[in-house]
Amino acid sequence: MLKIKRGFVSTPSGSVHAAISGQGEPVLLLHQTPRSWMEFVDVLPRLGQTYQAIAMDTRGFGDSDPLPSEKTTIEGWAEAALEMMNVLGHGEFCIAGHHTGAVIGLEMAVRAPQRVRKLVVSAMSYVDATRRAEHAGSRVIDEVEPRDDGSHLTELWARRQQHYPKDGGRALLERYIVDAIKAGPLAAEGHRVVNRYRMEDRIGLVRCPTLVIAPSEDIKACSMAPRVAASLQNATLLEIPGGGIPLPDQMPGLFANAVAKFLRADHRRAVF
């Protein structure tokens, strides 16, 4: 396996932590809420065999500096990610995002169509007025009240456990808990940021070829995947049997292979 190099990228708006593996065409990996680059720790060396795989901590997560509250939006996170890629010297690149990361990637593709060559959106919800109304004021999955005895961490574990696989789930949940603790209030707020995004105004503006990954056991995201694909101008839909909410670190080989195959393909004809 290739080595992973970690470091900080100093951008005009703050410091961004990133992990990089391999050389070649850059592929930016964007994690879900409330994770960090660690969601791709086993994807990086696999994807790095062919590409320069770059997994960043979204601003306010992991070890990246938070943005001001007024810029803690999908648009703000997308702009900060583009800013980091500017500093790294990458004019054109591809993006693969999971859950929140997929939404950020979509916004980046709209903002910089000349730079984002291909896009992978994994387990991305379709956010429109109906979804915003349904989730307005509701409790999100990672919302727990901190308590001095630490029992809120047990509650957080239990709220997530039902969405994780039985085999190997404990190790994945341990990674999740570490990231959730570091995210602090953003562990819950990150979901609300997604729910405030006006995706219906943006998704049809994506010009690049897009792969829509639907993990079969991520029930809500999988059910939305056909609508996501139909809303994009040039999309391919791929269902991954057995894949769940933690797909990239649950099935890193399958995830990396799906991304690499899509990036290699000639999109003048069918991919899958």
SEKETI-721253 format. One record per residue (C-alpha): residue number from 1; x, y, z. Coordinates in Angstrom, 2 decimals. Example, Ala and Ser with C-alpha at 12.3 -4.5 7.8 and 13.67 -1.06 7.14 Angstrom:
! residues 2
   resi         x         y         z
      1     12.30     -4.50      7.80
      2     13.67     -1.06      7.14
! end
This chain:
! residues 272
   resi         x         y         z
      1      0.00      0.00      0.00
      2      1.12      3.53     -0.77
      3      2.02      5.89      2.04
      4     -0.32      8.69      3.09
      5      1.21     12.13      3.56
      6     -0.58     14.51      5.90
      7     -0.18     18.22      6.38
      8     -1.75     21.64      6.55
      9     -2.52     23.91      3.63
     10     -2.45     27.62      4.46
     11     -5.22     29.38      2.54
     12     -6.34     33.03      2.66
     13     -9.31     32.11      4.87
     14     -7.60     29.65      7.21
     15     -5.66     26.42      7.66
     16     -6.91     23.21      6.02
     17     -5.78     19.74      6.99
     18     -5.41     17.24      4.16
     19     -4.08     13.75      3.50
     20     -2.58     12.83      0.12
     21     -1.59      9.55     -1.51
     22     -0.18      8.81     -4.95
     23      0.60     10.89     -8.02
     24     -1.20     11.78    -11.22
     25     -4.52     13.44    -11.89
     26     -5.87     14.94     -8.64
     27     -9.05     13.54     -7.12
     28    -10.51     15.43     -4.15
     29    -12.30     13.26     -1.57
     30    -14.95     14.95      0.62
     31    -16.33     13.28      3.74
     32    -19.75     13.12      5.35
     33    -20.85     14.87      8.56
     34    -19.32     14.63     11.17
     35    -16.38     12.69      9.79
     36    -12.91     13.77      8.66
     37    -10.31     12.61      6.13
     38    -10.24      9.37      8.14
     39    -13.39      8.28      6.32
     40    -11.06      7.70      3.35
     41     -8.02      6.34      5.19
     42     -8.33      2.97      3.42
     43     -9.50      4.50      0.12
     44     -6.52      6.85     -0.27
     45     -3.75      4.28     -0.92
     46     -6.00      2.30     -3.24
     47     -7.06      5.29     -5.34
     48     -3.52      6.63     -5.07
     49     -2.22      3.75     -7.19
     50     -3.56      5.59    -10.25
     51     -4.41      9.13     -9.10
     52     -3.26     11.74     -6.61
     53     -5.96     11.18     -4.02
     54     -6.51     14.16     -1.72
     55     -8.79     13.82      1.32
     56     -9.39     17.11      3.12
     57    -11.07     17.88      6.41
     58    -14.06     20.08      5.59
     59    -13.68     23.42      7.35
     60    -14.65     23.02     11.02
     61    -14.21     19.23     10.97
     62    -11.15     17.16     11.79
     63     -8.19     19.51     12.08
     64     -9.27     22.21      9.62
     65    -10.05     25.70     10.87
     66    -13.76     26.51     11.07
     67    -15.30     29.16      8.89
     68    -17.20     32.11     10.38
     69    -20.79     31.14     11.22
     70    -22.22     33.14      8.31
     71    -20.02     31.17      5.90
     72    -20.74     27.77      7.43
     73    -22.88     26.79      4.48
     74    -22.55     24.37      1.58
     75    -21.53     27.34     -0.54
     76    -18.93     28.42      2.03
     77    -17.48     24.91      2.35
     78    -17.33     24.56     -1.44
     79    -15.54     27.90     -1.82
     80    -13.04     26.93      0.89
     81    -12.31     23.62     -0.86
     82    -11.74     25.41     -4.17
     83     -9.45     27.81     -2.32
     84     -7.39     24.88     -1.03
     85     -7.09     23.38     -4.52
     86     -5.91     26.79     -5.76
     87     -3.11     26.80     -3.21
     88     -2.14     23.23     -4.13
     89     -1.87     24.38     -7.76
     90     -4.56     22.14     -9.23
     91     -6.38     23.83    -12.09
     92     -8.50     20.85    -13.15
     93     -9.44     17.92    -10.93
     94    -12.12     15.35    -10.17
     95    -14.23     15.10     -7.01
     96    -15.69     12.16     -5.09
     97    -17.91     13.08     -2.14
     98    -19.95     11.02      0.29
     99    -23.19     12.32      1.90
    100    -22.39     15.94      2.93
    101    -19.21     15.73      0.88
    102    -21.26     14.86     -2.20
    103    -23.36     18.00     -1.75
    104    -20.22     20.11     -1.36
    105    -18.78     18.49     -4.47
    106    -21.94     19.26     -6.44
    107    -21.73     22.92     -5.47
    108    -18.05     23.01     -6.46
    109    -18.91     21.58     -9.88
    110    -21.51     24.32    -10.39
    111    -19.17     27.08     -9.18
    112    -16.16     25.95    -11.19
    113    -17.40     24.01    -14.23
    114    -14.15     24.67    -16.08
    115    -12.16     23.01    -13.29
    116    -14.20     19.99    -12.15
    117    -13.67     17.37    -14.84
    118    -15.75     14.56    -13.32
    119    -17.89     14.22    -10.20
    120    -18.85     11.26     -8.00
    121    -21.73     11.77     -5.56
    122    -22.13      8.90     -3.11
    123    -25.27      8.52     -0.98
    124    -26.37     12.08     -1.69
    125    -29.83     13.12     -0.55
    126    -31.99     15.25     -2.81
    127    -32.58     18.48     -0.90
    128    -35.58     20.54     -2.01
    129    -38.39     22.55     -0.43
    130    -40.23     19.37      0.61
    131    -37.20     17.97      2.42
    132    -36.45     21.32      4.05
    133    -40.02     21.50      5.38
    134    -39.93     17.91      6.62
    135    -36.68     18.43      8.53
    136    -37.29     21.96      9.79
    137    -36.86     21.98     13.56
    138    -36.48     18.20     13.78
    139    -33.77     16.47     15.77
    140    -30.88     15.27     13.60
    141    -29.15     11.95     14.14
    142    -25.99     13.34     15.76
    143    -27.79     15.75     18.09
    144    -27.22     14.85     21.74
    145    -27.04     16.98     24.87
    146    -23.50     16.96     26.36
    147    -23.42     15.56     29.89
    148    -20.61     15.60     32.45
    149    -20.77     11.84     32.99
    150    -20.06     11.22     29.30
    151    -23.30      9.31     28.75
    152    -24.02     11.46     25.70
    153    -21.27      9.54     23.91
    154    -23.03      6.26     24.63
    155    -26.24      7.81     23.32
    156    -24.44      9.00     20.20
    157    -23.02      5.49     19.67
    158    -26.47      3.93     20.04
    159    -28.09      6.40     17.65
    160    -25.55      5.53     14.96
    161    -25.12      1.81     15.67
    162    -28.32      0.76     13.91
    163    -26.95      2.24     10.67
    164    -23.60      0.42     10.84
    165    -22.83     -3.16      9.78
    166    -22.70     -5.85     12.45
    167    -19.44     -7.26     11.11
    168    -16.66     -4.75     11.72
    169    -19.09     -2.13     12.91
    170    -17.38     -1.48     16.24
    171    -14.13     -0.34     14.61
    172    -16.03      1.94     12.23
    173    -18.08      3.40     15.08
    174    -14.90      4.13     17.05
    175    -13.60      6.16     14.09
    176    -16.93      7.96     13.91
    177    -16.98      8.83     17.64
    178    -13.48     10.34     17.46
    179    -14.53     12.55     14.56
    180    -17.84     13.50     16.19
    181    -16.08     14.62     19.37
    182    -13.66     16.78     17.38
    183    -16.52     18.31     15.37
    184    -18.32     19.44     18.54
    185    -21.53     21.37     17.73
    186    -20.91     20.90     13.99
    187    -21.62     17.18     14.40
    188    -25.30     18.11     14.46
    189    -25.17     21.47     12.68
    190    -23.53     19.94      9.61
    191    -26.75     18.06      8.86
    192    -28.78     21.26      9.17
    193    -26.38     22.99      6.78
    194    -27.20     20.33      4.17
    195    -30.93     20.70      4.80
    196    -30.73     24.45      4.19
    197    -29.08     24.03      0.79
    198    -31.24     24.85     -2.25
    199    -30.13     21.89     -4.31
    200    -33.10     22.12     -6.65
    201    -31.67     25.41     -7.96
    202    -28.17     24.01     -8.51
    203    -28.19     20.33     -9.48
    204    -29.35     20.94    -13.06
    205    -26.39     23.27    -13.61
    206    -23.76     20.52    -13.25
    207    -22.10     20.04    -16.65
    208    -19.52     17.35    -16.01
    209    -20.09     13.57    -16.19
    210    -21.34     12.40    -12.80
    211    -21.47      9.01    -11.11
    212    -24.28      8.59     -8.59
    213    -23.41      5.84     -6.09
    214    -26.32      4.26     -4.21
    215    -25.30      2.04     -1.26
    216    -28.17     -0.46     -0.97
    217    -28.31     -0.49      2.85
    218    -28.28      3.30      3.11
    219    -32.03      3.16      2.63
    220    -32.94      6.85      2.38
    221    -30.03      7.80      0.16
    222    -30.49      4.75     -2.05
    223    -34.16      5.54     -2.59
    224    -33.28      9.10     -3.64
    225    -30.48      8.08     -6.02
    226    -32.70      7.67     -9.13
    227    -34.07     11.18     -8.64
    228    -30.58     12.58     -8.16
    229    -29.40     10.88    -11.35
    230    -32.45     12.04    -13.32
    231    -31.83     15.66    -12.22
    232    -28.27     15.67    -13.57
    233    -27.48     16.29    -17.22
    234    -24.92     13.51    -17.66
    235    -25.26     10.92    -14.92
    236    -24.61      7.21    -14.42
    237    -26.28      5.38    -11.52
    238    -24.46      2.59     -9.69
    239    -25.91      0.62     -6.78
    240    -23.43     -1.05     -4.42
    241    -25.09     -4.08     -2.72
    242    -24.50     -4.25      1.01
    243    -23.10     -0.74      1.21
    244    -24.25      1.36      4.14
    245    -23.91      4.86      5.53
    246    -20.16      4.40      6.23
    247    -19.52      3.10      2.68
    248    -15.99      4.50      2.07
    249    -14.50      2.94      5.20
    250    -16.91     -0.02      5.22
    251    -16.04     -1.09      1.65
    252    -12.92      0.90      0.69
    253    -11.91     -1.45     -2.11
    254    -15.31     -1.39     -3.80
    255    -15.59      2.38     -3.34
    256    -12.11      3.07     -4.74
    257    -12.65      0.71     -7.68
    258    -16.00      2.30     -8.55
    259    -14.49      5.78     -8.50
    260    -11.40      4.76    -10.49
    261    -13.44      2.91    -13.12
    262    -15.68      5.92    -13.63
    263    -12.77      8.34    -13.90
    264    -11.06      6.12    -16.49
    265    -14.15      5.70    -18.66
    266    -14.83      7.39    -21.97
    267    -18.13      9.13    -21.30
    268    -19.11      9.35    -24.91
    269    -20.51      5.88    -24.30
    270    -22.06      3.99    -21.37
    271    -19.85      3.39    -18.36
    272    -21.56      0.52    -16.58
! end
